[in-house]
Amino acid sequence: MQCTEAGQPIIKFNHCQKSIYSFSVPRCCPLCQRDVGARKLEEAPVSIANPFTNGHREKCSFLLRPTQGTFLREYDGRSDLHVGITNMNGAVYNYTVHGVQRDEAGWEQSVSIPLLQPGMFGLMDQWDKYLEDFSCAGAWLPHRYEEDQHNCYSYALTFINCVLAAEGQEPLDKDQFTEMFVVPRTRKASKYIMLHRVIEERGFYVTDHPDPETSPPPGSGSAEHRAPQHTGQDIRGDLL
């Protein structure tokens, strides 16, 4: 089921030897006005993977969202981003000027990075206790918050490294974690946002290529998500 917070789904279909992207398949091609009906299996419309998810449905994950508004509506590629860690029930633990928050809502349109591989039941059983005990430490009291050096990203990465240490693994610094796990997903999200907004404005988007990532929508600019400015294979595979 399509999550309403994630925006309208994007559909790709082929016609006029082009790939056409829209929110639904029209009866007539917007280029030649002829019937769009697929004649071959390979011409059947396909849904484009949505990079956003309801973070409250994600377990043991690192989440990323705009500090204000949502990715598809308000985010401009320069706004600050906020991060958090989910527990087994989808509560999002995140560090702010008010200390550690345990949000039950507000992360319905997030980029999610799973931190555990399937089958890690022992760690899953302890995850909530690890996260709660970590969050109660004095390091995360409200007065310790510093926007540039001791912030939401510091909190999330320090927790991840604590779990890595408990598993006998080497820690990740901010640059490593960002490049390995955050940047690949935010690049996809950036391209999806541009495509979504062009379709909202024009009704469709056309490319000679099968994937719009090879040709960003014209007029949409080159803005990409940055890693938060407050800012392997194993808790590295997806992470652990």
C-alpha positions, 0 to 999 in steps of 0.5 A: 500500500502506498504511504500517503506521506511518501507522495504520489507513486511515479510510474514509467512507461515506454512510448514513441521510443521514449521513457515517460514518467508520470503519476499514472498511465494516461490513455493517450501518449502525451507526445503523439496522442496515440493509445498507450496500451502496452503490446509487449511484456517489456512495454508494461508500465513499472513503478519507480522505487520510492526512496522514502519510508515511514520511519515509524515502521522501521526497526533498528534503523538510522533515519534522516529527514529535514529539520522542518517540513518534508523532503518532497514538499519543502526541502530545497537541498540546502536546509538542515537535516535531522537524524535519529535511531529507531527502536524495535517499536518504531519510536525515533530516538533523536538528540536536540537542544531539549535532550534525547527525544523519543518521537512517536510521530513526525518521521513519516517521510524519511530516508532509512538505513537499516542497521541490522542484518536479518537474523541477528536476533540476539542483538535485536533482543537487546537493541531497545535496552542498549538504546535506552541506556545509551540515551540516559547517559549524561553526555546527552543532557540538554545543556551538552547540545552544541549545534556543530560539534555535539548534535543529532548526528554525533548522538546517532553515530556514537550509538552505532559505534557503541554497538560496533564495539560490543560486537568486536568491530572497528568504529566508523568516523563521520566521513566514513559513515556518511560516504558508505551509507548516507550519500548513496541513499540521499543521491537517490532521494535527490533525484527522486525529488527532482523527478517528482517535482517536474511531474507535479509541474508539467504532468510528465517527464520524458527521457531517451534513457531508461533511468532518469538518473542518467539525465536529471530533469531539465530546469530542476537544478543540480541540488542534491541532499547534503549530509547533515551539516549539524553535522565493510560489510557487517553493523556495516553490511546494512550495517551490522 
